[in-house]
């Protein structure tokens, strides 16, 4: 149970709600944003003292029923409710360390997908495997260290790489937010994994943008259905973006495709022919 993170998450969810969101009268002017702690406690049918101690990181582990009641009171989404249970230590932790080994069948699938740029992403945002078209569209990951293949570091570069490009994607701000949300979930799931905790500590220390987004405690991103890459060789490449969860290893298969005959489809076909020589040169 991560008491401090649990308290911070509860506080962030409480402060985003208005009384009218939960059927309460607005009443007189409020000194703090969101609901009052006693209002959440009433809605969850628990004592105000216990809820206050939860937010302050001083309470013992709540039961599953109490967490469900609090989730209902705070109008949490399914993803937020799952995150709450993980923080409280009531959801099963898959393993002490996040997995970085990719199933052989998935590796083979990547190479068989026609006209599709695909890669496998770890729970900590590291590119673990990729096909040739993904390398041509994004960058050649082969010569990079595992640290440099981490898309969180690419999204939030340190001061020494402040000008590093994010593959020219059109939704860079949304992508950065989704990275932070993903790492929040992973941080709660693998609290003893030094690779995860070290990455979060590093990014909070080197990127003010990451630190600001981290403090929001958001854990559910809108799906990214399309994405446009600005490629130095073939220009803009607009693709459909699909992410499939590989639940047994807590990994993600990301696929970029485009309809045949579309400009994006033609650009992918050209990149498929050009191959590695079309890979962008990134700082």
C-alpha positions as a printed NumPy array, in Angstrom:
array([[  0.   ,   0.   ,   0.   ],
       [  1.465,   3.338,  -1.1  ],
       [ -0.181,   5.612,   1.462],
       [  1.223,   8.887,   0.133],
       [  0.303,   8.192,  -3.498],
       [ -3.121,   6.927,  -2.416],
       [ -3.762,  10.12 ,  -0.459],
       [ -2.572,  12.339,  -3.304],
       [ -4.754,  10.477,  -5.812],
       [ -7.857,  10.746,  -3.616],
       [ -7.231,  14.447,  -3.072],
       [ -6.796,  15.109,  -6.791],
       [-10.048,  13.287,  -7.629],
       [-11.979,  15.053,  -4.852],
       [-10.782,  18.51 ,  -5.897],
       [-11.947,  18.08 ,  -9.489],
       [-15.588,  17.491,  -8.487],
       [-18.226,  20.15 ,  -7.913],
       [-21.104,  19.669,  -5.463],
       [-23.624,  19.675,  -8.295],
       [-21.719,  16.786,  -9.936],
       [-22.778,  14.514,  -7.081],
       [-26.228,  15.982,  -6.388],
       [-25.24 ,  18.317,  -3.552],
       [-26.192,  22.   ,  -3.28 ],
       [-23.405,  24.462,  -4.016],
       [-23.952,  26.367,  -0.777],
       [-21.841,  29.356,   0.313],
       [-18.485,  30.283,  -1.202],
       [-15.908,  27.563,  -0.775],
       [-12.331,  28.233,   0.243],
       [-10.941,  25.152,  -1.528],
       [-11.737,  23.597,  -4.925],
       [-13.929,  20.539,  -5.23 ],
       [-15.856,  18.645,  -2.612],
       [-15.15 ,  18.836,   1.085],
       [-13.704,  15.748,   2.745],
       [-16.77 ,  15.367,   4.933],
       [-18.972,  15.364,   1.816],
       [-16.996,  12.504,   0.285],
       [-17.226,  10.61 ,   3.561],
       [-21.011,  11.024,   3.683],
       [-21.382,   9.893,   0.064],
       [-19.167,   6.851,   0.724],
       [-20.884,   6.039,   4.063],
       [-17.623,   6.117,   6.012],
       [-16.449,   8.325,   8.863],
       [-14.99 ,  11.716,   8.023],
       [-12.061,  11.038,  10.351],
       [-11.123,   7.873,   8.462],
       [-11.37 ,   9.553,   5.058],
       [ -9.228,  12.473,   6.256],
       [ -6.596,  10.006,   7.482],
       [ -6.661,   8.266,   4.088],
       [ -5.906,  11.519,   2.292],
       [ -3.187,  12.326,   4.798],
       [ -1.527,   8.925,   4.351],
       [ -2.157,   7.898,   7.963],
       [ -4.922,   5.298,   7.672],
       [ -4.596,   1.509,   7.612],
       [ -5.369,  -0.324,   4.392],
       [ -9.038,   0.107,   3.422],
       [-11.132,  -2.895,   2.504],
       [-12.322,  -3.569,  -1.026],
       [-15.85 ,  -2.521,  -0.044],
       [-14.61 ,   0.809,   1.331],
       [-12.6  ,   1.469,  -1.811],
       [-15.61 ,   0.68 ,  -3.98 ],
       [-17.708,   3.106,  -1.943],
       [-15.083,   5.84 ,  -2.246],
       [-14.772,   5.203,  -5.99 ],
       [-18.514,   5.656,  -6.341],
       [-18.52 ,   8.805,  -4.231],
       [-15.731,  10.332,  -6.329],
       [-17.351,   9.223,  -9.61 ],
       [-14.19 ,   7.389, -10.677],
       [-13.961,   5.76 , -14.083],
       [-13.157,   2.055, -14.327],
       [ -9.488,   2.842, -14.996],
       [ -9.337,   5.237, -12.04 ],
       [-11.057,   2.723,  -9.778],
       [ -8.562,   0.028, -10.775],
       [ -5.725,   2.473, -10.064],
       [ -7.197,   3.222,  -6.633],
       [ -7.236,  -0.486,  -5.762],
       [ -3.657,  -0.926,  -6.941],
       [ -2.475,   1.99 ,  -4.794],
       [ -4.258,   0.525,  -1.788],
       [ -2.634,  -2.851,  -2.329],
       [ -5.903,  -4.713,  -2.874],
       [ -5.286,  -5.503,  -6.567],
       [ -2.902,  -8.317,  -7.449],
       [  0.581,  -7.246,  -8.457],
       [  1.568,  -9.307, -11.512],
       [  5.221,  -9.498, -10.496],
       [  7.868,  -7.54 ,  -8.69 ],
       [  9.428,  -6.46 , -11.998],
       [  7.767,  -5.513, -15.256],
       [  8.497,  -7.952, -18.058],
       [ 10.708,  -7.039, -20.994],
       [ 10.826, -10.386, -22.805],
       [  8.519, -10.582, -25.809],
       [  6.704, -13.762, -26.804],
       [  8.28 , -15.419, -29.876],
       [  4.864, -15.59 , -31.553],
       [  4.509, -11.814, -31.22 ],
       [  7.98 , -11.287, -32.659],
       [  7.038, -13.451, -35.626],
       [  3.734, -11.627, -36.048],
       [  5.523,  -8.276, -36.288],
       [  7.487,  -9.504, -39.297],
       [  4.427, -10.963, -41.056],
       [  2.191,  -7.894, -40.917],
       [  1.938,  -6.385, -44.439],
       [  2.191,  -2.62 , -44.867],
       [  2.047,  -2.188, -41.084],
       [  4.507,  -0.393, -38.835],
       [  4.445,  -2.227, -35.544],
       [  6.325,  -2.374, -32.279],
       [  5.958,  -3.792, -28.773],
       [  6.02 ,  -1.415, -25.824],
       [  6.76 ,  -2.382, -22.226],
       [  4.713,  -1.184, -19.266],
       [  7.507,   1.36 , -18.686],
       [  7.329,   2.716, -22.274],
       [ 10.423,   0.961, -23.654],
       [ 10.314,  -0.204, -27.275],
       [ 11.113,  -3.919, -26.923],
       [ 10.633,  -5.147, -30.495],
       [  9.813,  -3.6  , -33.865],
       [  9.59 ,  -4.374, -37.544],
       [ 11.434,  -2.735, -40.432],
       [  8.576,  -0.41 , -41.344],
       [  8.402,   0.94 , -37.776],
       [ 12.14 ,   1.619, -37.947],
       [ 11.695,   3.457, -41.251],
       [  8.744,   5.49 , -39.988],
       [ 10.142,   6.372, -36.559],
       [ 13.842,   5.552, -36.144],
       [ 16.204,   2.583, -36.238],
       [ 16.026,   1.331, -32.674],
       [ 18.672,  -1.369, -33.18 ],
       [ 21.782,   0.688, -32.324],
       [ 20.133,   2.358, -29.316],
       [ 20.539,   1.316, -25.712],
       [ 17.394,   0.203, -23.847],
       [ 17.422,   3.557, -22.053],
       [ 17.398,   5.445, -25.361],
       [ 14.606,   3.247, -26.713],
       [ 12.305,   4.478, -23.946],
       [  9.542,   6.664, -25.401],
       [  9.016,   8.428, -22.079],
       [ 12.571,   9.75 , -22.274],
       [ 11.938,  10.66 , -25.901],
       [  8.767,  12.538, -24.911],
       [ 10.429,  14.345, -21.992],
       [ 14.105,  14.831, -22.897],
       [ 16.485,  16.312, -20.356],
       [ 18.03 ,  19.775, -20.775],
       [ 20.919,  18.34 , -22.782],
       [ 18.448,  17.062, -25.41 ],
       [ 15.809,  19.767, -25.222],
       [ 15.655,  20.004, -29.024],
       [ 15.139,  16.269, -29.598],
       [ 12.296,  15.643, -32.016],
       [  9.332,  13.424, -31.151],
       [  9.166,  11.847, -34.618],
       [  7.317,  14.915, -35.878],
       [  3.994,  13.59 , -34.551],
       [  0.974,  15.855, -34.765],
       [ -0.377,  15.038, -31.295],
       [  2.791,  15.495, -29.256],
       [  0.992,  17.083, -26.281],
       [ -1.592,  14.285, -26.118],
       [  1.144,  11.684, -26.456],
       [  3.113,  13.195, -23.568],
       [  0.008,  13.164, -21.385],
       [ -0.694,   9.51 , -22.271],
       [  2.906,   8.617, -21.345],
       [  2.501,  10.168, -17.899],
       [ -0.806,   8.368, -17.378],
       [  0.747,   5.066, -18.39 ],
       [  3.672,   5.556, -16.015],
       [  1.3  ,   6.417, -13.16 ],
       [ -0.426,   3.066, -13.643],
       [  2.884,   1.216, -13.98 ],
       [  4.365,   2.988, -10.931],
       [  1.419,   1.82 ,  -8.827],
       [  1.613,  -1.73 , -10.192],
       [  5.368,  -2.175,  -9.794],
       [  6.35 ,  -0.113,  -6.742],
       [  9.433,  -2.257,  -6.067],
       [ 10.795,  -2.233,  -9.64 ],
       [ 13.882,   0.022,  -9.661],
       [ 13.64 ,   0.477, -13.431],
       [ 10.156,   1.971, -13.031],
       [ 10.739,   4.021,  -9.894],
       [ 14.088,   5.233, -11.212],
       [ 12.545,   6.343, -14.515],
       [  9.814,   8.304, -12.764],
       [ 12.31 ,   9.884, -10.363],
       [ 14.587,  10.811, -13.273],
       [ 11.837,  12.426, -15.344],
       [ 10.394,  14.32 , -12.383],
       [ 13.862,  15.737, -11.755],
       [ 14.784,  16.629, -15.337],
       [ 11.467,  17.686, -16.9  ],
       [  9.233,  20.372, -15.34 ],
       [  6.515,  19.394, -17.841],
       [  6.589,  15.784, -16.669],
       [  6.563,  16.86 , -13.013],
       [  3.56 ,  19.126, -13.635],
       [  1.583,  16.415, -15.432],
       [  2.568,  13.811, -12.834],
       [  1.057,  15.897, -10.037],
       [ -2.316,  15.828, -11.814],
       [ -2.618,  12.093, -11.053],
       [ -4.603,  11.387, -14.23 ],
       [ -4.675,   7.714, -15.235],
       [ -7.063,   7.402, -18.189],
       [ -6.125,   8.746, -21.604],
       [ -8.38 ,   9.189, -24.606],
       [ -7.625,   6.62 , -27.3  ],
       [ -5.34 ,   7.811, -30.095],
       [ -7.136,   6.71 , -33.254],
       [ -5.037,   8.518, -35.853],
       [ -1.584,  10.022, -35.885],
       [  0.442,  12.057, -38.377],
       [  4.223,  11.706, -38.603],
       [  6.28 ,  14.374, -40.323],
       [  8.945,  12.253, -41.987],
       [ 12.11 ,  13.84 , -43.448],
       [ 12.07 ,  11.621, -46.556],
       [  8.409,  11.116, -47.514],
       [  6.733,  14.058, -45.782],
       [  3.563,  13.771, -43.701],
       [  2.346,  10.225, -43.051],
       [ -1.154,   9.952, -41.553],
       [ -1.925,   6.537, -40.103],
       [ -4.542,   4.737, -38.075],
       [ -3.248,   3.866, -34.621],
       [ -4.301,   0.702, -32.814],
       [ -2.897,  -0.515, -29.499],
       [ -3.48 ,  -4.116, -28.417],
       [ -2.808,  -5.128, -24.811],
       [ -0.704,  -8.257, -24.288],
       [ -2.116,  -8.99 , -20.871],
       [  0.078, -11.962, -19.949],
       [  3.224,  -9.777, -20.001],
       [  1.71 ,  -6.352, -19.385],
       [  2.946,  -5.136, -22.777],
       [  1.385,  -3.356, -25.739],
       [  1.433,  -4.097, -29.459],
       [  1.189,  -0.769, -31.302],
       [  0.186,  -0.891, -34.983],
       [  0.213,   1.929, -37.543],
       [ -1.715,   1.284, -40.759],
       [ -3.371,   3.29 , -43.536],
       [ -6.128,   2.407, -46.048],
       [ -4.839,   1.242, -49.442],
       [ -4.849,   4.084, -51.941],
       [ -4.749,   6.785, -49.278],
       [ -1.815,   9.238, -49.061],
       [ -0.776,   7.555, -45.827],
       [ -0.943,   4.143, -47.469],
       [  1.217,   5.349, -50.352],
       [  3.762,   6.834, -47.933],
       [  3.958,   3.585, -45.932],
       [  4.403,   1.621, -49.174],
       [  7.263,   3.905, -50.184],
       [  8.902,   3.581, -46.772],
       [  8.514,  -0.172, -47.018],
       [ 10.553,  -0.097, -50.233],
       [ 13.155,   2.36 , -48.982],
       [ 13.603,   0.448, -45.725],
       [ 16.376,   1.308, -43.321],
       [ 17.898,   3.948, -45.605],
       [ 14.786,   6.05 , -44.986],
       [ 15.208,   5.969, -41.205],
       [ 15.338,   9.467, -39.841],
       [ 18.538,  10.763, -38.273],
       [ 17.592,  11.948, -34.807],
       [ 19.71 ,  13.828, -32.279]])
